[in-house]
Amino acid sequence: MAMADKVLILVLGFGTMLLSCAEQSHLLLNPDGTVKAYPPGRQADPIYRETEIRLSRPRLNDEIFDPQETDPLLKGQFAIADRKAELAVKDIDRDSGFIFHFWDAKQRILRDQFGIHWKTPAELNPSIVYANYGQPEITDAESRALRTLAIQLVSSSSEQMRGVTRSFEGIASVWTRDTQTEQIREYRFTGHDDSWTFIEVSEWEE
């Protein structure tokens, strides 16, 4: 049997996993199960930390995730699956359908390589519309609440609301543009649904 086909037993702080030598080039984990930085010249898409980032962001009311994601004994497996899924979809456009390609790849890797039958956020939350990186789209109610908060922070009457977005990390942004100066401002909030806390405002050039 070739060395690349031999099976190694890799013991991490979060359990024992069987991995082939051929897989080791993509396995870059610290002893505590967290993912190491990518090597020089390889710019990782932040989706390679999808499980970690999604679990840390604010959740919408009633939003649920597969409880296996928070099992300490499976943390390493989910980290590896995220890394491999990121590589599997590296050539997919980052449009509104991207996250579903990523979740499909991740689900397949978890099932085929680790025997973990994982349900995606979309499967568990059919009423939530997920954007390109798996963050929930801003709902109409959230947009109204955020615009109401932001209107109290604008610096002049010429500053007009342009849109409301939510980042991969769950930060909501209300975007404005000053019709006189053409200055673009981003008012950032943390929270969800009808509970929001203002963080900061940033200015951008058009």
C-alpha positions as CSV (number, residue, x, y, z in Angstrom):
1,M,0.0,0.0,0.0
2,A,1.4,3.4,-1.0
3,M,2.2,5.8,1.8
4,A,-0.4,8.3,0.5
5,D,-3.1,5.6,0.9
6,K,-2.2,4.6,4.5
7,V,-4.6,5.6,7.2
8,L,-3.3,7.6,10.1
9,I,-4.9,7.9,13.4
10,L,-4.9,11.6,14.3
11,V,-5.7,12.4,17.9
12,L,-6.9,15.9,18.5
13,G,-8.2,17.5,21.7
14,F,-11.7,16.9,20.4
15,G,-11.6,13.2,19.6
16,T,-10.0,10.7,17.3
17,M,-10.4,10.8,13.5
18,L,-9.3,8.5,10.7
19,L,-7.6,10.4,7.9
20,S,-5.6,9.4,4.8
21,C,-2.2,10.8,4.2
22,A,-3.5,12.3,1.0
23,E,-5.8,14.5,3.0
24,Q,-3.1,15.9,5.2
25,S,-2.2,18.8,2.8
26,H,-5.6,20.3,3.5
27,L,-5.6,19.5,7.3
28,L,-4.2,22.6,9.0
29,L,-5.5,22.4,12.6
30,N,-4.0,23.6,15.8
31,P,-3.8,21.2,18.7
32,D,-7.0,22.7,20.1
33,G,-8.9,22.0,17.0
34,T,-9.0,25.6,15.6
35,V,-8.0,26.2,12.0
36,K,-4.5,27.5,11.3
37,A,-3.8,30.3,8.9
38,Y,-3.5,29.4,5.2
39,P,0.1,29.2,3.9
40,P,1.6,32.2,2.1
41,G,0.2,32.7,-1.4
42,R,-3.2,31.0,-0.6
43,Q,-5.8,33.5,0.2
44,A,-8.6,31.8,2.0
45,D,-12.2,32.8,1.6
46,P,-13.6,33.5,5.1
47,I,-16.3,30.8,4.4
48,Y,-13.6,28.3,5.5
49,R,-14.7,29.2,9.1
50,E,-18.4,29.0,8.4
51,T,-19.4,26.9,11.4
52,E,-17.4,29.0,13.9
53,I,-18.6,32.4,12.4
54,R,-22.2,31.4,12.1
55,L,-22.4,30.2,15.7
56,S,-20.9,33.4,16.9
57,R,-23.2,35.8,15.1
58,P,-26.6,37.0,16.5
59,R,-29.4,34.6,15.6
60,L,-32.8,35.6,14.4
61,N,-35.7,34.7,16.7
62,D,-36.4,31.0,16.4
63,E,-33.4,30.4,14.2
64,I,-31.9,27.0,15.1
65,F,-28.8,25.0,14.0
66,D,-27.8,21.4,14.1
67,P,-26.8,20.6,17.7
68,Q,-23.9,18.4,16.5
69,E,-22.1,21.7,15.6
70,T,-21.6,22.5,19.3
71,D,-20.5,19.0,20.4
72,P,-16.8,19.5,21.6
73,L,-16.0,16.0,20.3
74,L,-16.9,17.0,16.7
75,K,-15.3,20.5,16.6
76,G,-12.3,19.2,14.7
77,Q,-14.4,17.4,12.1
78,F,-16.6,20.4,11.4
79,A,-13.4,22.6,11.1
80,I,-12.0,20.1,8.5
81,A,-15.3,19.9,6.6
82,D,-15.5,23.7,6.4
83,R,-11.9,23.9,5.0
84,K,-12.5,21.2,2.4
85,A,-15.9,22.6,1.4
86,E,-14.2,26.0,0.8
87,L,-11.8,24.3,-1.5
88,A,-14.5,22.4,-3.3
89,V,-16.5,25.6,-4.1
90,K,-13.5,27.9,-4.8
91,D,-14.6,28.4,-8.4
92,I,-18.3,29.1,-7.6
93,D,-19.5,32.7,-8.1
94,R,-20.2,34.4,-4.7
95,D,-23.8,35.2,-5.7
96,S,-27.0,34.4,-3.8
97,G,-26.7,30.7,-4.5
98,F,-23.2,30.3,-3.3
99,I,-24.0,29.3,0.3
100,F,-26.1,26.4,-0.9
101,H,-23.3,25.0,-3.0
102,F,-21.0,25.4,0.1
103,W,-23.5,23.7,2.4
104,D,-24.1,20.9,0.0
105,A,-20.3,20.2,-0.2
106,K,-20.0,20.4,3.6
107,Q,-22.9,18.1,4.1
108,R,-21.4,15.5,1.7
109,I,-17.9,15.7,3.3
110,L,-19.3,15.3,6.8
111,R,-21.4,12.3,5.7
112,D,-18.9,10.5,3.5
113,Q,-15.7,11.1,5.5
114,F,-16.9,11.3,9.1
115,G,-20.3,9.5,9.1
116,I,-21.9,12.7,10.4
117,H,-25.5,13.3,9.2
118,W,-25.7,17.1,9.4
119,K,-28.7,19.3,8.5
120,T,-28.0,22.6,7.0
121,P,-29.4,25.9,8.4
122,A,-31.6,26.1,5.3
123,E,-33.1,22.7,6.1
124,L,-33.7,23.6,9.7
125,N,-35.0,27.1,9.1
126,P,-37.2,27.0,5.9
127,S,-38.8,30.3,6.6
128,I,-35.5,32.2,6.7
129,V,-34.0,33.5,3.4
130,Y,-30.2,33.1,3.6
131,A,-27.9,35.4,1.6
132,N,-24.7,34.5,-0.2
133,Y,-22.5,33.6,2.9
134,G,-25.3,32.1,5.0
135,Q,-26.3,35.3,6.8
136,P,-30.1,35.8,7.0
137,E,-31.4,38.5,4.6
138,I,-32.6,41.6,6.4
139,T,-36.3,41.2,6.9
140,D,-38.8,44.0,6.3
141,A,-39.3,44.4,10.0
142,E,-35.6,44.6,10.7
143,S,-35.1,47.2,7.9
144,R,-37.8,49.4,9.4
145,A,-36.3,49.2,12.9
146,L,-32.8,49.9,11.7
147,R,-33.8,52.8,9.5
148,T,-35.7,54.3,12.4
149,L,-32.5,54.1,14.5
150,A,-30.2,55.4,11.8
151,I,-32.4,58.4,11.0
152,Q,-31.6,59.7,14.5
153,L,-27.9,59.5,13.8
154,V,-27.6,61.2,10.4
155,S,-25.6,64.4,10.3
156,S,-27.7,66.4,7.9
157,S,-31.1,66.6,6.1
158,S,-29.3,65.9,2.8
159,E,-28.2,62.4,4.0
160,Q,-30.5,59.8,2.4
161,M,-31.0,56.1,3.2
162,R,-29.7,53.9,0.4
163,G,-30.1,50.4,1.8
164,V,-29.7,47.9,4.7
165,T,-27.4,44.9,4.7
166,R,-26.2,42.2,7.0
167,S,-22.6,40.8,6.9
168,F,-21.3,37.3,7.1
169,E,-20.5,38.0,10.8
170,G,-24.1,39.2,11.5
171,I,-23.4,43.0,11.6
172,A,-26.2,45.0,10.1
173,S,-25.3,48.2,8.2
174,V,-27.5,51.1,7.2
175,W,-26.0,52.8,4.2
176,T,-26.6,56.5,3.4
177,R,-25.4,59.0,0.8
178,D,-25.3,62.8,1.2
179,T,-26.8,64.3,-1.9
180,Q,-24.7,67.5,-1.4
181,T,-21.3,66.1,-0.6
182,E,-21.8,62.6,-2.1
183,Q,-20.3,61.2,1.1
184,I,-21.3,57.6,1.8
185,R,-21.8,56.6,5.4
186,E,-22.3,53.2,7.0
187,Y,-24.1,53.0,10.3
188,R,-23.3,49.6,11.9
189,F,-25.5,47.8,14.4
190,T,-25.3,44.5,16.2
191,G,-28.5,42.5,17.1
192,H,-31.4,40.9,15.4
193,D,-35.1,41.3,14.8
194,D,-36.3,44.3,16.9
195,S,-33.3,44.4,19.3
196,W,-30.3,46.5,18.0
197,T,-27.3,48.3,19.5
198,F,-25.4,51.0,17.5
199,I,-21.7,50.2,17.1
200,E,-20.1,52.9,14.9
201,V,-20.4,55.0,11.8
202,S,-17.8,54.8,8.9
203,E,-17.3,57.1,6.0
204,W,-16.5,55.8,2.5
205,E,-15.6,57.3,-0.8
206,E,-17.9,56.6,-3.7
